[in-house]
Amino acid sequence: MSSTIEWADFERVELRVGTVVSAAPNIKAIKPAYVLEVDLGELGVKTSSAQITAHYAAEELVGRQVLCVCNFAPKRIAGVRSEVLVTGVHDADGKVVLAGFDKPLPNGARLA
């Protein structure tokens, strides 16, 4: 287990709900990945490169709500300016399963 953090540390991480509006293969990526465009409400539409091809087809991602870290500095990944990190957890085989919600939420809603 990692060391404990203070509540203020957690509050600094801006985790928000967004809806995937487009998903396409990132053809420049060494490991299979998609380029996602995620509608984050008041923050606008942001781009992410995500290695989530094992469990998800691009067309099934469109319309799905995801949880994103929104306050990392943008990072260039395989030719894509990735502005947010789409969150998930590795399954027993090391493949990413997306974090998600069981009810619809407004785009841009912040994890509380």
KOLPATI-41300 format. One line per field, with one value per atom (N, C-alpha, C): residue in three letters; atom name; x, y, z. Coordinates in Angstrom, 3 decimals, always signed. Layout:
BEGIN
res <- ALA/...
atom <- CA/...
xx <- X/...
yy <- Y/...
zz <- Z/...
//
This chain:
BEGIN
res <- MET/MET/MET/SER/SER/SER/SER/SER/SER/THR/THR/THR/ILE/ILE/ILE/GLU/GLU/GLU/TRP/TRP/TRP/ALA/ALA/ALA/ASP/ASP/ASP/PHE/PHE/PHE/GLU/GLU/GLU/ARG/ARG/ARG/VAL/VAL/VAL/GLU/GLU/GLU/LEU/LEU/LEU/ARG/ARG/ARG/VAL/VAL/VAL/GLY/GLY/GLY/THR/THR/THR/VAL/VAL/VAL/VAL/VAL/VAL/SER/SER/SER/ALA/ALA/ALA/ALA/ALA/ALA/PRO/PRO/PRO/ASN/ASN/ASN/ILE/ILE/ILE/LYS/LYS/LYS/ALA/ALA/ALA/ILE/ILE/ILE/LYS/LYS/LYS/PRO/PRO/PRO/ALA/ALA/ALA/TYR/TYR/TYR/VAL/VAL/VAL/LEU/LEU/LEU/GLU/GLU/GLU/VAL/VAL/VAL/ASP/ASP/ASP/LEU/LEU/LEU/GLY/GLY/GLY/GLU/GLU/GLU/LEU/LEU/LEU/GLY/GLY/GLY/VAL/VAL/VAL/LYS/LYS/LYS/THR/THR/THR/SER/SER/SER/SER/SER/SER/ALA/ALA/ALA/GLN/GLN/GLN/ILE/ILE/ILE/THR/THR/THR/ALA/ALA/ALA/HIS/HIS/HIS/TYR/TYR/TYR/ALA/ALA/ALA/ALA/ALA/ALA/GLU/GLU/GLU/GLU/GLU/GLU/LEU/LEU/LEU/VAL/VAL/VAL/GLY/GLY/GLY/ARG/ARG/ARG/GLN/GLN/GLN/VAL/VAL/VAL/LEU/LEU/LEU/CYS/CYS/CYS/VAL/VAL/VAL/CYS/CYS/CYS/ASN/ASN/ASN/PHE/PHE/PHE/ALA/ALA/ALA/PRO/PRO/PRO/LYS/LYS/LYS/ARG/ARG/ARG/ILE/ILE/ILE/ALA/ALA/ALA/GLY/GLY/GLY/VAL/VAL/VAL/ARG/ARG/ARG/SER/SER/SER/GLU/GLU/GLU/VAL/VAL/VAL/LEU/LEU/LEU/VAL/VAL/VAL/THR/THR/THR/GLY/GLY/GLY/VAL/VAL/VAL/HIS/HIS/HIS/ASP/ASP/ASP/ALA/ALA/ALA/ASP/ASP/ASP/GLY/GLY/GLY/LYS/LYS/LYS/VAL/VAL/VAL/VAL/VAL/VAL/LEU/LEU/LEU/ALA/ALA/ALA/GLY/GLY/GLY/PHE/PHE/PHE/ASP/ASP/ASP/LYS/LYS/LYS/PRO/PRO/PRO/LEU/LEU/LEU/PRO/PRO/PRO/ASN/ASN/ASN/GLY/GLY/GLY/ALA/ALA/ALA/ARG/ARG/ARG/LEU/LEU/LEU/ALA/ALA/ALA
atom <- N/CA/C/N/CA/C/N/CA/C/N/CA/C/N/CA/C/N/CA/C/N/CA/C/N/CA/C/N/CA/C/N/CA/C/N/CA/C/N/CA/C/N/CA/C/N/CA/C/N/CA/C/N/CA/C/N/CA/C/N/CA/C/N/CA/C/N/CA/C/N/CA/C/N/CA/C/N/CA/C/N/CA/C/N/CA/C/N/CA/C/N/CA/C/N/CA/C/N/CA/C/N/CA/C/N/CA/C/N/CA/C/N/CA/C/N/CA/C/N/CA/C/N/CA/C/N/CA/C/N/CA/C/N/CA/C/N/CA/C/N/CA/C/N/CA/C/N/CA/C/N/CA/C/N/CA/C/N/CA/C/N/CA/C/N/CA/C/N/CA/C/N/CA/C/N/CA/C/N/CA/C/N/CA/C/N/CA/C/N/CA/C/N/CA/C/N/CA/C/N/CA/C/N/CA/C/N/CA/C/N/CA/C/N/CA/C/N/CA/C/N/CA/C/N/CA/C/N/CA/C/N/CA/C/N/CA/C/N/CA/C/N/CA/C/N/CA/C/N/CA/C/N/CA/C/N/CA/C/N/CA/C/N/CA/C/N/CA/C/N/CA/C/N/CA/C/N/CA/C/N/CA/C/N/CA/C/N/CA/C/N/CA/C/N/CA/C/N/CA/C/N/CA/C/N/CA/C/N/CA/C/N/CA/C/N/CA/C/N/CA/C/N/CA/C/N/CA/C/N/CA/C/N/CA/C/N/CA/C/N/CA/C/N/CA/C/N/CA/C/N/CA/C/N/CA/C/N/CA/C/N/CA/C/N/CA/C/N/CA/C/N/CA/C/N/CA/C/N/CA/C/N/CA/C/N/CA/C/N/CA/C
xx <- +0.843/+0.000/+0.887/+0.462/+1.243/+0.976/+1.738/+1.580/+0.252/-0.212/-1.465/-1.263/-2.366/-2.332/-3.324/-3.206/-4.141/-5.320/-6.465/-7.649/-7.322/-6.514/-6.142/-5.412/-4.631/-3.953/-4.977/-5.987/-7.042/-7.807/-8.094/-8.857/-8.121/-6.829/-6.046/-6.237/-6.620/-6.835/-8.239/-8.300/-9.577/-10.119/-10.979/-11.606/-13.008/-13.267/-14.561/-15.142/-16.475/-17.225/-17.248/-17.031/-17.149/-17.789/-18.308/-18.903/-18.031/-17.694/-16.885/-17.731/-17.232/-17.961/-17.352/-16.104/-15.505/-14.365/-14.141/-13.060/-12.549/-11.230/-10.615/-9.256/-8.794/-7.469/-6.375/-5.434/-4.254/-3.213/-3.158/-2.324/-0.827/-0.435/+0.976/+1.435/+0.507/+0.854/+1.577/+2.596/+3.312/+2.418/+1.799/+0.822/-0.563/-1.460/-2.787/-3.476/-4.020/-4.678/-5.720/-6.620/-7.600/-7.312/-7.652/-7.718/-9.178/-9.408/-10.765/-10.957/-12.160/-12.573/-13.670/-13.485/-14.377/-14.990/-16.332/-17.053/-17.089/-16.419/-16.335/-17.141/-18.231/-19.123/-18.435/-18.419/-17.859/-16.388/-15.672/-14.254/-14.063/-15.131/-15.055/-14.743/-14.462/-14.110/-12.598/-12.131/-10.693/-10.303/-9.045/-8.507/-7.692/-7.767/-6.976/-6.540/-5.344/-4.909/-4.972/-5.763/-6.021/-5.783/-5.013/-4.743/-5.858/-7.013/-8.190/-8.801/-7.981/-8.494/-8.828/-8.296/-8.514/-9.977/-10.648/-12.033/-13.075/-12.640/-13.598/-13.342/-14.408/-14.350/-14.607/-14.011/-14.141/-15.604/-16.415/-17.815/-18.624/-18.259/-19.015/-18.616/-17.522/-17.088/-17.868/-18.318/-19.040/-20.343/-20.523/-21.694/-21.466/-20.357/-20.055/-19.506/-19.945/-19.393/-18.168/-17.136/-15.869/-15.450/-14.533/-13.979/-12.571/-12.324/-11.062/-10.332/-9.009/-8.171/-7.956/-8.380/-8.395/-7.306/-6.529/-5.540/-4.092/-3.844/-2.466/-2.104/-0.833/-0.394/-0.595/-0.977/-1.096/+0.219/+0.093/+1.267/+1.125/+2.201/+2.162/+2.401/+1.432/+1.511/+1.255/+2.273/+2.153/+1.483/+1.964/+1.466/+0.184/-0.357/-1.616/-1.347/-1.949/-1.865/-2.935/-2.529/-3.453/-3.656/-4.911/-5.219/-5.809/-6.379/-6.951/-6.557/-6.591/-6.327/-7.652/-8.039/-9.241/-8.857/-9.615/-9.223/-9.809/-9.093/-9.524/-8.637/-8.915/-8.174/-7.759/-6.556/-6.107/-6.818/-7.300/-7.910/-6.808/-7.189/-6.223/-5.230/-5.599/-4.711/-3.937/-4.074/-3.357/-4.016/-5.256/-6.001/-6.850/-6.963/-7.670/-9.186/-9.854/-11.313/-11.615/-12.433/-12.718/-13.491/-13.168/-13.996/-15.271/-16.395/-17.646/-18.695/-19.905/-21.013/-22.238/-23.100/-24.300/-25.524/-25.366/-26.447/-25.851/-26.629/-26.109/-25.807/-24.749/-24.317/-24.058/-24.138/-23.829/-22.339/-22.048/-20.648/-20.000/-18.803/-18.057/-18.273/-19.223/-19.454/-18.155/-17.834/-16.579/-16.808/-15.892/-15.937/-15.814/-16.726/-16.743/-16.298
yy <- -1.176/+0.000/+1.238/+2.244/+3.477/+4.321/+5.379/+6.235/+6.989/+7.404/+8.147/+9.572/+10.172/+11.555/+12.364/+13.649/+14.547/+14.808/+15.203/+15.505/+16.564/+17.539/+18.594/+18.033/+16.960/+16.321/+15.749/+15.059/+14.482/+15.575/+16.668/+17.757/+18.391/+18.274/+18.842/+18.074/+16.802/+15.998/+16.302/+16.849/+17.241/+16.078/+15.281/+14.136/+14.540/+14.462/+14.904/+13.880/+13.918/+13.052/+13.667/+12.840/+13.289/+12.206/+12.609/+11.672/+11.602/+10.388/+10.189/+10.570/+11.530/+11.958/+11.401/+10.965/+10.266/+9.388/+8.307/+7.369/+6.786/+6.828/+6.296/+5.721/+4.735/+4.169/+5.238/+5.181/+6.041/+5.278/+5.562/+4.779/+4.962/+6.001/+6.236/+5.563/+5.025/+4.428/+3.096/+2.866/+1.585/+0.483/+0.753/-0.167/+0.288/-0.645/-0.256/+0.727/+1.792/+2.840/+3.530/+4.234/+5.077/+6.535/+7.395/+8.827/+9.105/+9.607/+9.909/+11.412/+11.853/+13.220/+13.098/+13.798/+13.665/+15.024/+15.072/+16.297/+16.412/+17.432/+17.656/+18.880/+19.124/+20.215/+21.556/+22.282/+23.637/+23.693/+22.564/+22.529/+22.352/+22.020/+21.812/+20.372/+20.162/+18.836/+18.706/+17.657/+17.414/+16.100/+16.007/+14.831/+13.976/+12.663/+11.727/+10.567/+10.059/+8.812/+7.746/+6.703/+5.706/+4.291/+3.520/+2.117/+1.239/+1.291/+0.568/-0.313/-0.724/-1.480/-2.933/-3.486/-4.907/-5.226/-4.346/-4.615/-3.792/-2.804/-1.867/-1.650/-1.710/-1.293/+0.208/+0.893/+2.350/+2.779/+2.098/+2.513/+2.345/+1.409/+1.243/+2.262/+2.965/+3.991/+5.292/+5.574/+6.822/+6.820/+7.861/+7.986/+7.477/+6.792/+6.256/+7.362/+7.363/+8.313/+7.706/+8.541/+8.117/+9.119/+8.703/+9.571/+9.975/+11.283/+11.803/+12.649/+12.522/+13.466/+14.640/+15.815/+16.990/+18.006/+17.808/+18.848/+18.369/+17.337/+17.044/+18.010/+18.333/+19.119/+18.274/+18.900/+18.134/+17.431/+16.263/+15.441/+14.916/+14.945/+14.415/+12.907/+12.142/+10.679/+10.189/+9.614/+9.048/+10.026/+11.275/+12.282/+12.974/+12.629/+13.204/+14.065/+15.250/+16.098/+15.608/+14.803/+14.225/+15.223/+15.686/+16.752/+16.246/+15.041/+14.436/+12.969/+12.416/+10.992/+10.305/+9.381/+8.590/+7.482/+7.324/+6.401/+5.007/+4.048/+2.664/+1.851/+0.558/-0.361/-1.568/-2.085/-3.278/-4.514/-5.351/-6.615/-7.650/-8.891/-9.949/-10.201/-9.850/-10.034/-8.766/-7.717/-6.487/-5.570/-5.854/-5.036/-4.026/-2.805/-1.739/-1.881/-1.800/-1.719/-0.295/+0.409/+1.805/+1.975/+3.043/+3.469/+4.054/+3.807/+4.291/+4.508/+4.776/+5.135/+4.330/+4.072/+3.285/+4.149/+5.473/+6.403/+7.563/+8.153/+9.292/+10.487/+11.191/+12.369/+13.521/+14.756/+15.884/+15.909/+16.203/+16.346/+17.457/+17.185/+18.153/+18.006/+17.134/+16.942/+16.457/+17.012/+16.683/+15.602/+14.648/+13.613/+14.278/+13.920/+14.563/+13.586
zz <- +0.000/+0.000/+0.000/-0.736/-0.782/+0.459/+0.595/+1.775/+1.716/+2.870/+2.941/+2.437/+2.013/+1.559/+2.377/+2.289/+2.949/+2.013/+2.586/+1.784/+0.727/+1.076/+0.132/-1.090/-0.897/-2.027/-2.999/-2.473/-3.299/-4.042/-3.353/-3.963/-5.145/-5.166/-6.273/-7.565/-7.492/-8.688/-9.217/-10.409/-10.999/-11.837/-11.201/-11.858/-12.286/-13.598/-14.125/-15.085/-15.169/-16.067/-17.456/-18.454/-19.835/-20.679/-21.821/-22.764/-24.009/-24.405/-25.607/-26.825/-27.613/-28.806/-30.081/-30.021/-31.166/-30.670/-31.412/-31.101/-32.419/-32.588/-33.802/-33.445/-34.192/-33.902/-33.996/-33.062/-33.117/-33.936/-35.219/-36.136/-35.900/-35.175/-34.881/-33.591/-32.817/-31.530/-31.721/-30.910/-30.941/-30.381/-29.234/-28.653/-29.107/-29.429/-29.915/-28.967/-29.554/-28.770/-29.642/-28.976/-29.662/-29.358/-30.314/-30.070/-29.746/-28.540/-28.088/-28.024/-28.349/-28.065/-27.027/-25.907/-24.757/-24.437/-24.406/-24.054/-22.541/-22.025/-20.583/-20.153/-20.846/-20.467/-20.537/-19.419/-19.364/-19.749/-19.660/-20.037/-21.536/-22.251/-23.691/-24.053/-25.322/-25.832/-25.776/-25.119/-24.944/-25.611/-25.997/-26.686/-25.720/-25.938/-25.148/-26.037/-25.825/-26.456/-25.371/-25.633/-24.590/-25.103/-24.351/-24.692/-24.119/-24.753/-24.256/-25.339/-26.305/-27.451/-27.129/-26.052/-25.744/-25.450/-24.730/-24.326/-25.079/-25.863/-26.449/-27.931/-28.724/-30.125/-30.169/-31.119/-31.200/-31.234/-32.026/-32.179/-30.898/-30.029/-28.787/-27.714/-27.928/-26.970/-27.127/-28.351/-28.603/-27.800/-27.011/-26.147/-24.734/-24.508/-23.173/-22.276/-21.031/-20.066/-19.395/-19.231/-18.657/-17.591/-16.749/-15.707/-16.139/-16.192/-16.703/-15.667/-15.651/-14.913/-15.860/-15.424/-16.309/-16.029/-14.984/-14.675/-14.764/-15.579/-15.980/-17.098/-17.226/-18.376/-19.633/-20.759/-22.013/-22.326/-22.952/-23.257/-24.677/-25.437/-26.797/-26.733/-27.238/-27.232/-28.650/-29.263/-30.611/-31.576/-31.565/-32.487/-32.067/-30.904/-30.435/-29.215/-29.184/-27.987/-27.021/-26.055/-25.086/-23.953/-23.800/-22.849/-21.544/-21.558/-20.359/-20.303/-19.100/-18.898/-18.595/-19.458/-19.229/-18.250/-17.176/-16.110/-16.278/-15.737/-15.738/-14.820/-14.788/-13.925/-14.769/-14.525/-15.234/-14.691/-15.600/-15.189/-14.924/-14.671/-14.345/-15.479/-16.712/-17.863/-18.230/-17.411/-17.664/-18.686/-19.056/-20.014/-19.252/-19.785/-19.086/-19.219/-18.065/-17.979/-17.520/-18.288/-17.983/-16.694/-15.973/-14.843/-15.442/-14.791/-15.352/-14.288/-14.750/-13.867/-14.232/-13.253/-13.529/-13.821/-13.752/-14.084/-14.881/-15.801/-16.571/-15.674/-16.022/-15.272/-16.234/-15.748/-16.635/-16.978/-18.230/-18.642/-17.831/-17.344/-16.542/-15.047/-14.639/-13.191/-12.563/-11.410/-10.735/-9.685/-9.626/-8.598/-7.246/-6.346/-5.033/-3.961
//
